[in-house]
Amino acid sequence: MEMKKRISLELRNRSPAEVAELVVDNCRSSDGEVEGLTDEFKELEFLSMVNVGLTSLAKLPSLPKLRKLELSDNNISGALETLSDKCPNLSYLNLSGNKIKELSSVEALQNLKSLRSLDLFNCEITTLEDYRESVFELLPQVTYLDGFDQEDNEAPDSEADDEAR
């Protein structure tokens, strides 16, 4: 199913401004871009676009209240600066299973001052020497990387994870 169609189904006759949570996992983005999301989704706090074929976040609308973004299993390789412009309050970002290879790609997340949890599991970047130390150094605001803090303590389960079970 195409992303635009899926988003309109997920609205269930609500206006975009009423939606705080949107899950469009496993639908298809026709050109690797975010489709069907607009600036009208100004109350959105949780957005999940897992395995939708995204290669770019360039068309992500401004989502000022977005705190949690799930983007795992896409083909995103960089240009993450869009996130700090469009989603300044992001605290949780899951990019696991994407095509992120370089620390410079992650550097774009430095302006996300609220970012506490970043997941890059199954990205090529995780094979870099001193990967964890480098990311924590680059992004001092991040407490949890791939589910663990700098001392290898596991992140506590959030309520969102409990609801998903």
N, C-alpha and C positions, 0 to 999 in steps of 0.2 A: 504494500500500500504506500502511496506517496505521502510524503511528510505533510504537505498542505492539507490533504484530505484527512489524515490522521488527527491533525491539530483541530480541524473543525469538528470532527467526531468527539474528541476529548472535551471540547467546550460544553457539550451537552446543553445547548441552548443558553449558556451563560455568556455574558460579554467578556472579552479578554481581560478587562479591568477587574473582574471578580475572581479570577483564577490565581491561586497562590501556589499550586503544585501542578506540574505538567509532565507526563511521562509519554514519550513517543518512541520508546525503544523498538528496534527491529523493523521500523518502517524504512522507506527509501528516500534519500535525497537524490533528485535526478541529476544534479550537476555538482555534487560535492559541497554545496552551500546550504546554509540554514534557510529553509523555505517556510512561509506561512506564519512565522513569528513576527510580530510588529511591536512598535513602541507602546501600543495599547496594553500590553501585558505588564503594566507598571507595578502590579502587586505581586508578581511572581517571585516566590522565595526559593522554590525547588524546581529544577529543570533536569530531566533525564533524557538524553539522546544517545543511548547506547546502541552500537552497531547499526548506524543509519547511513554509513558511507560518506561521512563528512571528510573533506580534505581541507576545508578552510572555515574560519569563523568570521570572515570579513562581513558577512551579511547578518551577523547577530545584532538584533536591535538593542537599544538601550534598556537595560533591566536593572534599575537602581536598587531594588530590594532583594535581588537574587543573592542567596547565601550559599546555596549548594548546587553544584553543577556536575552532572555525570556525563562524561564524554568517552567512556571506555569503548574499546574495540571499533575505532574509526581509523581514518588514514591521515590524521592531522600530524603535520611535521614541524610546524612552527607558526610564526605570525600570531603569537599569543598576546601581544600588546593590546589587541582588540579587547581582551578581557578586562584590563584595568580601565580602559575608556568606558566600556559599556556596562560592566558589572563591578563597580568599585567596592561593593560590600561583600564580595565573595569570601567565604571562610573555608569552604570545602571544595576541592577540585579534583576530580578523578579523570586522569588522562591515560590510565593503564591500557595497554594493548594498542597504542598509537605508534606513529613513526618518528617519535622524538628521539634524536640521536645526540644532539649537542647541548652543552651547558648554556650556550648563547641563546638557545630557544627558551630555556627556563628563565633566563635573566629577565625576560620581558615581564615576568610575574612580580618583579620587585616592587612595582607600584601598587600591588594588591596588599594594602596595609593590614587588612583583616584576615588574610589567608592564614589558616592554622593547620590545615590538613591538605597534603598534596600526594596524589597517588600516581606514580609513573611505572608501576609494576608491568613487566612484559613490554617495556619500551627499550630500544637499543641503548639509550642513555645509561641504563642500569649496569651495562657491562664496562663502563668507563672506570678506570682506576680511581679510587677515592671518591666514587660517585656520591655516596651519602654525605660525607664530610663537605664536599664541594657544594652540594645543593643547600645544606644547612648554612653554610657560610654565605652563599649567594642570597639566600632568602631567610634572614634571621627571624622573621615573623612566623615562619612555619614551625609548628611544634611536632607534627607528625608527618613523616615521609614514608609512603608505602605501608601505612598502618603502624609504624613504630617511631618513638621519639629518638633523640640522639643517644640515649642510654639503652636502646633496644627494648624499652618497655612498650607493650602493646597499647594501642589507642583504646580507650574505653568505648564500649558499644554505645552509639547514640540512640535516641528514641526512634529516629527514622529507621535504623537497622532493625529495631525490635518490631516495628510496624510491618516491615517487609516480610517478616517470617510467618 
